[in-house]
Amino acid sequence: MNQIQVILFALLLLGFGPKVTQAQTNPQDSTRGLQAFSQYDFIPGDKIILYEDFSQDAVGEFPALWTTNKSGEVNSLSIAEGKWLNLNALEGNWWFLKQIDFPENYIIELDVVPKKGAARYALGIHLYGETNFMEMSNPYDKASTGLVITMSKNGWETQGLKTGQPKIIGNSTLNPVEQEKLNHVIIWVQKRRVRIYHKGAKVLDMPTNLYEGSKFNRLCFELYRGASSSAYVSNIKITTATPDVRNKLLTEGKLVTYGIYFDVNKDVVKAESYGTLKGIATILNEVPNVKVKIVGHTDSDGADAGNLDLSKRRAASVKAELIKSFGVKGDRLLTDGAGETMPVAPNDTPSNKALNRRVEFIKL
């Protein structure tokens, strides 16, 4: 070593060298807080189009709202709560039996646990439109337009389809799904644009992934012969996107949001909530004379007293994040919880229960 190198080495030993932050050593560490997940810029809308967690189905049976040309059954898993659809084959299709009126802008979320041993693919999602309903229609032959999203052990692939036209293909190798682990995948479709989020990052963003005028009404899962390991899926949620947050809050005086996320029976705000909280905080910081009450709501599962306490704790956590992460003044935020006492829908189906699990911001 020369004299300068010796001095630098001594400084490093004394602790004067560059410090590596926790975020640098582990970019997926969820303890970093909401600010570290600023790429979660989507805001789910105030309308739930579909929610499916298979809670109405018996373990070991095929789910009532689905059909397949192969096999499948509802299972419970040791690594995750709830019930899961086991796509119990290495190829085939699994169709949701009801038509879904997809708008121009929407968000699809789902939990996926890929099985071990995939040659390449873990799961394919196919959205398409059909004029005449068929329970098991061929997504490629029946539809004039479509969108295929494929999760693999190496990354992501999207295909925008239109009859007689070449595929519009997007792909990415960022943050692929992990085998035998719970993966929360978010897909945001905004007219022709398709964005995918996974593990704290935006992993794909294709501004022109769909053909102009694409309109879908069917949802289908796909596995591919010789390339798939299969997967378990659950907690499938489709919402409208990009609500008019400012008008809802300032003009109508009430904003209902399904974009603030918590684990089951927990009150810690999850990183996926970043876009929703940022949108609300921007309005509050721009209009400093407005005060709001944050009210948590639950479905009817569990004890009444527990749900009431949980809803209050969740509202308090939302307030704390708005103060800590976005600089909203705490004296402008009141909190309360209603538990299960103010449902907006009967607590009789997974979709209706999802409507009741919400956070409301009420202008005072």
VENRA-V584524 format. One line per field, one symbol per residue. psi: psi as a letter, one per 20 degrees, with the letter a starting at -180 (. if undefined). burial: b if it has 16 or more other ideal C-beta (glycine too) atoms within 10 Angstrom, else e. Layout:
# VENRA-V584524
psi=???
burial=???
This chain:
# VENRA-V584524
psi=qrhghggghhhghijjrppprhhhhnijoiiirhhikiimjqoqajpohppojjhiqqpiqpqhjrrqjdrrrprqqhiqraqqoonlriraqopphqqpnpahprppqqppnqrqjphgqhqqppprqqgoppgmqohhhhqhqrpppppriibqpqopqppjqqqopqqqjpmrqpqkqppopppopndippqpqpljqoipoohlhqqpjppqjqppqqqppiiqirrpqrloppqrrmrnggggghghjpppqjjpqqrpkrjppqhiiggghggghgghhhniipqqpppqqrajprqghghggghghgghhgghhhgghjkpphiioqqrqicjimqiqqlirgghhhhhnrpqopp.
burial=eeeeeeeeeeeeeeeeeeeeeeeeeeeeeeebebebbebbebbbbbebbbbbbbeebeeeebbeebbbeeebbbbeeeebeebbbbbbbbbbbbbbeeeeebbebbbbbbbbbbbeebeebbbbbbbbbbeeeeeebebeebbbbbbbbbbbbebbbbbbbbeeeeebebebeebbbebeebbbbbbbbbebebbbbbbbebbbebeebbbeebebbbbbbbbbeebbbbbbbbbbbbbbbbbebeebbeeeeebbbbbbbbeeeebebbbbbbbbbbbbbebbeeeeeeebbbbbbbbeeeeeeebbebbbbbbbbbbebbbebbebeeebbebebbbbeebeeeeeebbbbbbbbbbbbbbe
